[in-house]
Amino acid sequence: MIEVEAGEAVGSEDDLCPDPAILIGGACVIGLISALSLPWPAAIASTVLGTLMIAGADVDARTFLLPDLITFGAVFCGIFAAPLLDTADPWAAAGQAIARAGCVAGALALFRTGYAWSRQTEGLGLGDVKLAAAIGAWLPLEAIPLCFGLATSGALVTVMLARLGGQAVIRTTKIPFGAFCVRRCGLYFMQTV
């Protein structure tokens, strides 16, 4: 799950496709749980989000990359789902989803740039910034900091366990941060609907 050497992840186009068994199995489980616990519009949205998040986590954990199809797909689906989930004021819901997506992606882009400037090395990839936009599009404002806090904590615990297990961990150790974020995003969406 973590890799010691820094630098660009290298892989073929096939590496950027999620494992079909993981994707189909995960989508079925999420669809079933969503159908049993949420009203139908939210259940459909939850299943779409969950499927995209499973695809992102699988690819990111293997390649340290988040494909545009997954990240942009999640952003557009989140913006499209917002007015369907808030029928009282659909235009405002879509506008708020767009604003949250832009603000969250902008904040993470600033963090990414600041880290790169101060450390002279990349800390977050652009896939993480695009994933942040998706998180902003899907989650209410009050859930976003908690989502990132728990994702960061999960990544830190994973690194600590790897270190305690004897794996070399240095400042440039690569961590698939997107794989930690997507898990929290799907869970928070189900809780906030």
VOFI-281755 format. One record per residue: z negated, y, x negated of N, C-alpha, C, O, CB in turn. Coordinates in steps of 0.05 Angstrom, whole numbers, padded with zeros to 5 digits, always signed. Glycine has a CB too. Example, Ala and Ser with C-alpha at 12.3 -4.5 7.8 and 13.67 -1.06 7.14 Angstrom:
% VOFI-281755
-00156-00114-00264-00156-00090-00246-00156-00066-00264-00169-00066-00285-00181-00089-00226-00142-00045-00257-00143-00021-00273-00157+00001-00258-00161+00023-00268-00114-00012-00282
% end
This chain:
% VOFI-281755
+00000-00024-00016+00000+00000+00000+00000+00025-00017+00011+00045-00009-00024+00000+00019-00012+00024-00041-00010+00047-00059+00004+00039-00084+00004+00015-00091-00039+00058-00065+00017+00058-00097+00033+00053-00120+00025+00072-00142+00022+00096-00137+00063+00055-00114+00021+00062-00166+00011+00079-00188+00032+00098-00198+00026+00121-00204+00001+00062-00210+00057+00090-00201+00077+00107-00214+00086+00129-00195+00092+00124-00171+00100+00091-00223+00087+00153-00205+00097+00176-00189+00127+00177-00192+00139+00164-00209+00084+00202-00198+00139+00193-00175+00168+00197-00176+00180+00190-00149+00167+00182-00130+00180+00180-00198+00206+00192-00148+00221+00187-00124+00221+00157-00117+00224+00140-00135+00249+00198-00126+00218+00152-00092+00220+00124-00083+00250+00117-00082+00267+00133-00075+00207+00120-00054+00256+00093-00091+00283+00085-00092+00286+00060-00074+00270+00042-00075+00292+00078-00122+00306+00061-00058+00311+00038-00040+00338+00040-00028+00352+00060-00029+00290+00037-00018+00347+00018-00016+00373+00017-00003+00370+00027+00026+00348+00031+00035+00385-00012-00004+00393+00030+00039+00392+00037+00067+00377+00017+00084+00363+00024+00103+00421+00039+00078+00379-00009+00076+00365-00030+00091+00335-00026+00089+00320-00033+00108+00372-00057+00081+00325-00015+00067+00296-00011+00064+00286+00010+00083+00262+00010+00090+00290-00003+00035+00303+00028+00092+00295+00049+00110+00296+00041+00139+00291+00058+00157+00313+00073+00106+00302+00016+00145+00301+00005+00172+00275-00010+00175+00267-00025+00158+00326-00013+00178+00262-00006+00198+00237-00021+00203+00242-00050+00206+00264-00059+00215+00222-00010+00227+00222-00066+00200+00224-00095+00204+00226-00101+00234+00209-00092+00250+00199-00110+00192+00247-00114+00243+00251-00118+00272+00228-00133+00286+00221-00126+00308+00277-00134+00277+00216-00152+00272+00194-00167+00285+00170-00149+00289+00157-00150+00310+00186-00191+00267+00164-00133+00269+00141-00114+00271+00147-00093+00293+00130-00087+00310+00136-00099+00244+00171-00083+00293+00179-00062+00313+00178-00073+00341+00166-00060+00359+00206-00051+00306+00190-00096+00346+00191-00107+00373+00164-00116+00382+00156-00110+00405+00211-00131+00374+00149-00130+00365+00122-00139+00372+00104-00116+00377+00089-00116+00397+00111-00156+00349+00105-00095+00360+00088-00072+00364+00095-00057+00389+00077-00048+00404+00089-00054+00340+00121-00053+00394+00130-00039+00418+00121-00054+00443+00113-00041+00463+00160-00036+00418+00122-00080+00443+00114-00096+00467+00084-00093+00472+00075-00090+00494+00121-00126+00463+00068-00094+00450+00039-00092+00453+00032-00064+00463+00016-00061+00482+00025-00097+00427+00044-00043+00451+00039-00016+00460+00048-00011+00488+00034+00001+00504+00052+00004+00441+00072-00022+00495+00082-00019+00522+00063-00032+00543+00058-00021+00564+00109-00031+00525+00053-00056+00536+00035-00070+00554+00009-00054+00558-00001-00050+00580+00029-00098+00544-00003-00046+00536-00028-00031+00537-00024-00005+00552-00040+00003+00569-00039-00025+00509-00002+00009+00547+00004+00034+00560+00008+00030+00590-00002+00045+00607+00029+00047+00548+00023+00009+00598+00028+00004+00626+00003-00003+00641+00000+00004+00665+00048-00019+00629-00016-00016+00628-00041-00024+00641-00062-00001+00642-00080-00002+00658-00053-00047+00626-00058+00019+00625-00079+00039+00623-00071+00068+00630-00088+00085+00632-00091+00039+00596-00045+00073+00633-00035+00100+00638-00017+00101+00662-00005+00081+00669-00021+00111+00613-00015+00124+00675+00005+00127+00696+00033+00125+00684+00037+00129+00660+00002+00155+00711+00053+00117+00700+00079+00109+00689+00092+00130+00672+00103+00122+00651+00097+00103+00711+00093+00157+00678+00107+00175+00659+00093+00175+00632+00106+00175+00611+00107+00203+00671+00067+00175+00632+00052+00175+00607+00055+00148+00592+00056+00147+00568+00022+00181+00612+00057+00126+00607+00060+00100+00595+00087+00098+00581+00089+00087+00559+00058+00078+00617+00108+00109+00593+00134+00109+00581+00134+00126+00555+00143+00118+00534+00156+00119+00600+00122+00150+00558+00120+00168+00534+00104+00155+00512+00111+00156+00489+00108+00195+00542+00082+00142+00519+00065+00129+00500+00080+00106+00486+00076+00102+00462+00040+00118+00513+00096+00091+00501+00111+00069+00489+00132+00080+00470+00136+00069+00448+00124+00053+00511+00146+00101+00477+00166+00113+00460+00153+00124+00434+00162+00118+00412+00181+00137+00474+00131+00139+00437+00117+00149+00414+00106+00126+00396+00110+00127+00372+00093+00167+00423+00094+00106+00409+00083+00084+00393+00105+00069+00378+00100+00061+00355+00069+00065+00412+00128+00065+00390+00150+00051+00377+00160+00067+00353+00164+00056+00331+00173+00046+00397+00163+00093+00356+00171+00110+00334+00150+00110+00312+00156+00110+00288+00176+00139+00343+00125+00111+00319+00103+00111+00299+00101+00085+00284+00096+00084+00260+00076+00118+00313+00106+00062+00298+00106+00036+00284+00129+00035+00265+00126+00026+00242+00108+00013+00305+00152+00045+00273+00175+00045+00255+00169+00062+00230+00175+00054+00208+00200+00055+00270+00157+00085+00235+00151+00103+00212+00130+00091+00194+00133+00093+00169+00141+00130+00223+00110+00079+00205+00089+00067+00188+00100+00044+00172+00093+00041+00148+00065+00057+00205+00116+00028+00184+00128+00005+00169+00145+00014+00146+00142+00004+00124+00144-00013+00189+00163+00032+00151+00181+00042+00130+00166+00056+00109+00170+00052+00085+00203+00060+00142+00147+00074+00117+00132+00090+00097+00115+00072+00079+00113+00077+00055+00115+00111+00111+00103+00052+00091+00085+00034+00075+00102+00018+00054+00091+00012+00033+00071+00014+00094+00127+00013+00060+00143-00003+00041+00158+00015+00021+00162+00007-00002+00164-00019+00057+00167+00039+00029+00185+00055+00013+00174+00082+00005+00186+00095-00012+00211+00059+00027+00152+00091+00017+00141+00118+00012+00160+00139+00022+00161+00161+00011+00134+00122-00017+00177+00132+00042+00196+00151+00054+00193+00149+00084+00188+00128+00095+00225+00144+00045+00197+00172+00097+00198+00173+00126+00226+00181+00134+00234+00205+00130+00176+00192+00138+00242+00163+00145+00270+00170+00152+00272+00192+00173+00256+00195+00191+00285+00145+00162+00293+00209+00170+00298+00231+00189+00301+00221+00217+00292+00234+00236+00323+00246+00180+00314+00198+00221+00318+00187+00248+00291+00184+00262+00289+00189+00286+00333+00161+00247+00271+00174+00247+00245+00170+00259+00230+00196+00263+00220+00201+00285+00228+00151+00241+00229+00213+00243+00213+00238+00245+00226+00257+00265+00212+00268+00282+00211+00251+00218+00252+00262+00262+00265+00281+00281+00266+00269+00309+00263+00283+00329+00293+00287+00271+00269+00242+00310+00269+00229+00336+00242+00233+00350+00241+00238+00374+00274+00200+00334+00220+00231+00335+00193+00235+00346+00189+00265+00355+00177+00270+00375+00172+00227+00326+00200+00284+00339+00198+00312+00346+00212+00317+00373+00201+00328+00391+00209+00330+00324+00237+00309+00374+00253+00314+00398+00242+00299+00423+00242+00310+00445+00282+00305+00393+00233+00275+00419+00221+00260+00442+00195+00274+00451+00190+00275+00475+00215+00231+00434+00180+00284+00432+00155+00298+00440+00161+00324+00456+00147+00330+00475+00139+00305+00415+00181+00338+00447+00189+00363+00462+00200+00356+00489+00195+00369+00509+00209+00379+00445+00216+00335+00490+00228+00326+00516+00206+00315+00535+00208+00319+00559+00249+00304+00510+00186+00301+00524+00165+00289+00540+00146+00310+00551+00134+00306+00573+00150+00268+00525+00142+00332+00537+00122+00352+00545+00125+00362+00574+00106+00361+00589+00123+00375+00526+00149+00370+00582+00152+00379+00610+00150+00357+00630+00143+00362+00653+00178+00394+00613+00157+00333+00622+00155+00310+00641+00125+00302+00645+00119+00291+00666+00170+00286+00630+00109+00307+00626+00080+00300+00628+00064+00323+00641+00042+00318+00651+00069+00294+00601+00074+00347+00640+00060+00370+00652+00079+00382+00673+00092+00402+00669+00052+00392+00631+00079+00370+00697+00097+00379+00718+00088+00405+00731+00104+00417+00745+00099+00357+00739+00063+00413+00726+00053+00438+00738+00068+00462+00726+00075+00481+00740+00023+00441+00734+00073+00462+00700+00087+00484+00686+00104+00472+00664+00096+00474+00640+00066+00505+00676+00126+00460+00671+00142+00445+00651+00154+00463+00628+00155+00455+00605+00165+00431+00664+00162+00488+00635+00173+00505+00615+00152+00513+00595+00158+00514+00570+00186+00530+00628+00129+00519+00604+00107+00526+00586+00100+00503+00568+00094+00506+00544+00082+00536+00601+00099+00479+00580+00093+00455+00564+00113+00450+00542+00106+00444+00519+00092+00430+00582+00139+00454+00548+00160+00451+00527+00157+00472+00506+00159+00466+00482+00188+00452+00540+00152+00496+00514+00148+00518+00495+00124+00514+00477+00125+00519+00453+00145+00545+00510+00103+00505+00489+00079+00499+00473+00084+00476+00453+00074+00477+00431+00055+00493+00491+00098+00456+00462+00104+00434+00444+00121+00443+00420+00117+00435+00397+00119+00411+00459+00141+00460+00426+00157+00471+00404+00140+00488+00385+00143+00486+00361+00181+00488+00416+00123+00505+00397+00106+00522+00380+00087+00506+00363+00084+00512+00339+00091+00542+00398+00075+00486+00375+00056+00469+00359+00071+00455+00337+00062+00453+00314+00042+00449+00378+00095+00444+00343+00110+00430+00323+00117+00448+00300+00114+00440+00277+00136+00418+00335+00126+00472+00306+00133+00491+00285+00109+00500+00268+00110+00502+00244+00146+00515+00296+00087+00505+00282+00063+00514+00268+00051+00492+00250+00043+00498+00227+00042+00524+00288+00049+00468+00260+00037+00446+00245+00055+00440+00221+00045+00436+00199+00033+00421+00262+00081+00439+00225+00100+00433+00203+00098+00456+00183+00099+00451+00159+00129+00430+00213+00097+00481+00192+00095+00504+00174+00070+00503+00158+00070+00509+00134+00096+00529+00190+00047+00496+00170+00022+00494+00155+00023+00472+00134+00014+00477+00111-00001+00488+00174+00035+00449+00141+00037+00428+00121+00057+00435+00099+00053+00427+00076+00044+00401+00134+00078+00449+00106+00098+00458+00086+00085+00478+00067+00091+00477+00043+00122+00471+00100+00068+00496+00077+00054+00514+00059+00035+00499+00041+00033+00505+00017+00038+00535+00075+00021+00479+00051+00003+00463+00035+00019+00448+00014+00011+00447-00009-00013+00443+00053+00042+00437+00022+00059+00422+00003+00069+00440-00019+00068+00433-00043+00083+00410+00018+00078+00464-00012+00088+00483-00032+00065+00493-00051+00069+00494-00075+00100+00507-00018+00042+00499-00039+00019+00508-00055+00010+00486-00075+00004+00492-00098-00004+00515-00038+00010+00461-00066+00002+00440-00083+00022+00436-00106+00015+00433-00129-00001+00413-00068+00048+00436-00099+00069+00433-00119+00068+00456-00139+00072+00451-00163+00096+00432-00105+00063+00480-00130+00061+00503-00148+00037+00500-00167+00040+00505-00191+00060+00529-00132+00014+00493-00156-00010+00493-00172-00011+00468-00191-00022+00471-00213-00034+00492-00154+00000+00446-00183-00002+00421-00199+00024+00415-00214+00025+00397-00231-00009+00398-00181+00046+00430-00208+00072+00425-00220+00082+00396-00214+00096+00385-00231+00070+00429-00250+00074+00386-00192+00084+00359-00183+00082+00358-00152+00067+00372-00140+00067+00336-00196+00099+00342-00141+00100+00339-00112+00075+00323-00102+00069+00302-00114+00126+00326-00102+00062+00333-00082+00039+00319-00071+00046+00306-00044+00038+00284-00038+00016+00338-00067+00061+00321-00027+00070+00311-00001+00100+00312-00001+00112+00330-00012+00058+00328+00022+00112+00292+00012+00141+00293+00015+00149+00308+00039+00133+00314+00056+00152+00264+00016+00175+00314+00041+00185+00328+00065+00183+00311+00090+00181+00322+00112+00214+00337+00061+00183+00285+00087+00179+00267+00110+00152+00272+00123+00149+00271+00147+00181+00238+00102+00131+00277+00107+00105+00283+00118+00105+00309+00133+00091+00312+00153+00084+00284+00095+00120+00329+00124+00122+00354+00138+00136+00350+00165+00128+00361+00185+00137+00375+00120+00158+00335+00165+00172+00329+00190+00154+00313+00209+00155+00317+00233+00198+00314+00184+00139+00295+00198+00120+00279+00214+00099+00298+00226+00091+00294+00249+00107+00257+00198+00091+00318+00211+00071+00337+00222+00083+00352+00246+00069+00358+00265+00064+00357+00200+00109+00358+00245+00122+00371+00268+00121+00352+00292+00116+00362+00314+00151+00378+00261+00125+00327+00288+00124+00307+00310+00095+00306+00321+00091+00306+00346+00133+00279+00301+00076+00306+00304+00048+00306+00313+00042+00331+00329+00029+00329+00350+00028+00304+00289+00052+00353+00320+00048+00378+00335+00062+00377+00362+00051+00388+00382+00059+00402+00320+00085+00365+00364+00100+00364+00389+00086+00346+00409+00087+00351+00433+00128+00353+00384+00072+00325+00400+00061+00305+00418+00031+00310+00425+00023+00305+00448+00063+00278+00406+00016+00321+00407-00013+00323+00412-00021+00351+00420-00009+00370+00412-00028+00315+00387-00042+00353+00436-00053+00379+00443-00065+00392+00418-00073+00378+00399-00074+00377+00466-00067+00418+00418-00076+00433+00395-00103+00424+00384-00107+00421+00360-00077+00462+00402-00122+00418+00402-00149+00411+00394-00150+00383+00380-00169+00377+00366-00167+00411+00417-00130+00366+00385-00130+00339+00373-00117+00338+00345-00121+00319+00331-00116+00319+00392-00101+00358+00339-00086+00357+00314-00104+00357+00289-00099+00340+00271-00067+00382+00312-00124+00375+00286-00141+00374+00262-00155+00347+00260-00158+00336+00238-00161+00396+00263-00164+00336+00282-00178+00310+00281-00159+00288+00272-00166+00270+00257-00191+00303+00308-00134+00289+00282-00114+00269+00274-00110+00270+00244-00110+00249+00231-00087+00275+00289-00106+00293+00233-00102+00296+00203-00127+00289+00188-00126+00277+00166-00092+00324+00196-00150+00297+00199-00176+00290+00185-00180+00260+00183-00188+00250+00162-00199+00303+00200-00175+00246+00205-00179+00217+00204-00158+00203+00188-00163+00183+00174-00179+00206+00233-00133+00214+00188-00112+00202+00172-00119+00205+00142-00115+00187+00126-00085+00215+00178-00128+00229+00135-00136+00234+00107-00159+00217+00099-00160+00206+00077-00142+00264+00103-00179+00214+00117-00202+00197+00111-00194+00168+00107-00203+00154+00089-00223+00199+00133-00176+00159+00124-00166+00131+00122-00151+00127+00096-00154+00106+00083-00147+00125+00145-00135+00146+00087-00121+00144+00061-00141+00144+00038-00138+00128+00019-00101+00167+00058-00161+00161+00040-00182+00162+00019-00197+00136+00017-00202+00126-00005-00201+00185+00024-00205+00125+00040-00219+00099+00039-00201+00077+00028-00211+00060+00012-00228+00091+00068-00175+00077+00034-00157+00057+00023-00155+00060-00007-00155+00040-00021-00129+00061+00036-00154+00084-00017-00153+00089-00046-00179+00080-00059-00178+00067-00080-00147+00119-00052-00201+00086-00047-00227+00078-00058-00229+00047-00059-00239+00036-00078-00250+00089-00041-00221+00034-00037-00222+00004-00037-00203-00008-00058-00210-00028-00070-00215-00006-00009-00180+00005-00061-00161-00005-00082-00174-00002-00110-00172-00020-00126-00134+00011-00081-00187+00020-00114-00200+00025-00140-00223+00005-00144-00226-00006-00166-00211+00054-00142-00239+00001-00124-00261-00018-00126-00251-00046-00129-00264-00063-00141-00279-00017-00101-00227-00052-00119-00214-00078-00122-00201-00082-00149-00189-00103-00154-00194-00082-00100-00203-00062-00167-00192-00065-00193-00164-00054-00197-00153-00056-00219-00192-00093-00201-00152-00042-00177-00126-00031-00179-00128-00004-00193-00146+00012-00189-00112-00028-00151-00109+00002-00211-00109+00028-00225-00102+00050-00205-00083+00049-00190-00088+00027-00248-00118+00071-00205-00114+00094-00188-00116+00119-00206-00137+00124-00218-00135+00095-00164-00094+00134-00207-00094+00158-00223-00086+00181-00206-00080+00178-00182-00074+00155-00248-00085+00205-00217-00079+00229-00202-00051+00228-00188-00048+00240-00167-00080+00254-00219-00033+00214-00200-00006+00213-00189+00000+00188-00173+00023+00181-00168+00015+00216-00211-00021+00173-00166-00017+00149-00150-00005+00157-00123-00014+00175-00109-00044+00135-00146+00016+00142-00116+00030+00147-00091+00016+00133-00068+00008+00110-00070+00060+00138-00093+00014+00148-00046+00001+00137-00021+00020+00143+00002+00029+00166+00005-00028+00150-00017+00025+00124+00019+00042+00129+00042+00027+00144+00064+00018+00131+00084+00054+00103+00053+00023+00170+00061+00006+00186+00079+00016+00184+00108+00001+00184+00127+00005+00215+00070+00043+00183+00111+00054+00181+00138+00044+00156+00153+00041+00157+00177+00084+00181+00136+00040+00134+00138+00031+00110+00151+00003+00113+00162-00004+00100+00182+00031+00087+00131-00013+00130+00151-00040+00136+00161-00038+00156+00184-00053+00153+00204-00058+00147+00139-00020+00175+00183-00018+00195+00204-00007+00183+00230-00017+00190+00252+00000+00218+00195+00013+00166+00228+00025+00156+00252+00006+00139+00269+00007+00140+00294+00049+00139+00246-00012+00125+00256-00032+00109+00271-00050+00128+00288-00055+00122+00311-00049+00092+00252-00058+00149+00276-00076+00168+00290-00062+00182+00313-00074+00187+00334-00089+00188+00271-00037+00189+00308-00022+00204+00328-00019+00188+00354-00024+00198+00376+00006+00212+00317-00011+00163+00352-00008+00146+00375-00034+00142+00390-00035+00143+00415+00003+00119+00367-00056+00138+00375-00082+00134+00388-00091+00159+00402-00101+00158+00425-00103+00125+00368-00088+00182+00390-00096+00207+00402-00080+00214+00426-00090+00225+00446-00095+00230+00383-00054+00207+00426-00037+00213+00449-00048+00197+00473-00050+00209+00495-00008+00206+00443-00054+00172+00469-00064+00156+00492-00090+00167+00502-00096+00165+00526-00067+00126+00483-00107+00178+00485-00133+00188+00494-00130+00215+00508-00147+00222+00524-00151+00191+00470-00110+00231+00501-00108+00257+00512-00091+00259+00537-00090+00280+00551-00097+00276+00492-00076+00238+00544-00059+00239+00568-00076+00236+00593-00065+00237+00615-00038+00217+00567
% end
